[in-house]
Each structure stands twice: as structure tokens, then as C-alpha cells.
Amino acid sequence: MSADGDHDGELRLAQAVAGGDAAALRELETLVAPDVAAAARRVDPAPAFVEEVKQATRVRLFVAPAGGRARIAEYAGRGPLRGWVGIAATRVALNLKRDARARPAGAAELLAELVADETDPELRHLRAAYRDDFRAALAESLAALPGRQRAILRLCYVDGLRAPQLATLYGVHDTTALRWIAAAAEAVAEGARRRLVERLALSPGSVDSVARMILSHLDLSIARILAEPPR
């Protein structure tokens, strides 16, 4: 029982979310969305940063770690649920801002590492010759994704969520989450390939090599670009 009966309904809602109730999760997200956005804007009003805070708050509060419960289960009903989530979102926003300042290498550094580590001579040459174009094509392809696909890739490659956790977060079956991840990664690869071919005016014979270059370490490239501080 809560310490304040005025918040019993909110406590039941939080407990339902902690128990994996997809409908309760949708209701709670609608309820607290303005508070999460407001908390993010107090730290940095940039739209990209606000979206990152929204996504990170969802993961922090509503996704259960392996063998554990989601943090929303810690809400005890002793005050307004919106205020409790708002405080959590503020912490998330401050941590993201701090981590962005401390984050070392960016996508350019990663791509340089991939050039050095590539064992295939042809791919190593392509990566070295077109490194900046490759990074730009990937970034543009990611930016062009629909919001949900971009969020799924961030959750998967940056936040480290697995398909079952994504499925819980979105209220779908595990196989559906797996299909979403594969489709989003495929869309990024195809978009980057198309942009590179157009940007570099490559011959038809080079297209297959470009496709191989993009698919090689695609997950690492996506992860590093998405992990860069919002601009």
C-alpha cells in the first residue's frame, strides 16, 4: 500500500508496467512524456538531445535487466508519478551531457581503426580512399530513417538491448523485434550504398565492392555514429 492514498492508481500503473503490461506501458508513456521532454530541455533544448533523453529514459525505467525488474518497480507511490519520472529523466539528461563531454573517439576515429584492421586488401583500399565519404553516407542514411527504425538501432547498438527487451518495450513478439532490427540495418546499408555510388560516380563493377565495404563491420559503424553527441 502506498504512503499516500492519492497515488494508489499511479502505483498500480507503475506495478503493471514493471510486470510487463504493454497497455500500461503505453498509458504511462503518454502520461509522463511532457515531464521527460521538459527535464531534457532544461539541460539542453536541442531537439536531438531531447529525443535521446526520451529514449534513454525509456530504457532506464521500463526495460528490465536480465534476471531483474524494471526500475519503474522502485516507485512506491509516495508522491506524483510524473514528478518521480521527471527526476529520473533529469538524471538521465545530466548523465548524457556529462558522457558526451567525456566521450573519446568519434566515428572518424573508428573508421580509421577499421581501415588499419581490415585484412581484405580491396576493402582496406576502399575504406582508406573513401573514408570521409563512407562516414557521410552512413550518417545520412541513418538520419533518413523513420524515427522508430533509428530508435531501434540506437537501442540495439548503443544501449545494448536484445530482441526480447525490445519486444517488451514495444509490446511485440521477439521475432517481430528481430525483423525490425534486421530491416533497419538493411535500410541503412542500402541507403549508404546508394549514396556512395551517387556521390562517387562509381562504375557498375565497383558497386559490389562498395556493398561489401559497407556491410563489413556495419554494426560497429552504426554504433559509433549513433553514439556521437547530438548536434
Number of C-alpha atoms within 10 A of each C-alpha: 11 16 11 12 13 13 18 18 13 20 24 17 20 25 19 18 25 23 17 18 16 18 12 18 23 14 12 19 14 10 13 16 14 13 19 28 21 16 24 27 17 12 16 16 13 12 14 13 21 22 17 20 27 22 18 19 21 18 20 18 19 25 22 20 13 8 5 8 16 20 18 25 17 13 19 21 21 16 18 17 22 17 13 17 20 22 15 18 25 22 17 22 27 17 13 19 18 11 12 14 10 9 12 9 10 14 21 17 12 16 21 14 11 20 20 12 10 16 10 10 10 14 19 16 14 16 23 16 12 14 17 14 16 25 22 18 23 24 19 15 19 24 13 14 15 10 11 11 20 19 18 22 24 21 23 18 20 18 16 12 18 15 21 16 21 23 19 19 21 15 17 13 13 16 12 16 22 15 12 19 22 13 13 20 21 14 17 27 23 17 19 26 25 16 19 23 17 10 12 10 10 12 8 9 8 12 15 11 14 23 17 15 22 24 17 14 13 16 15 16 23 22 19 18 20 22 18 14 16 14 7
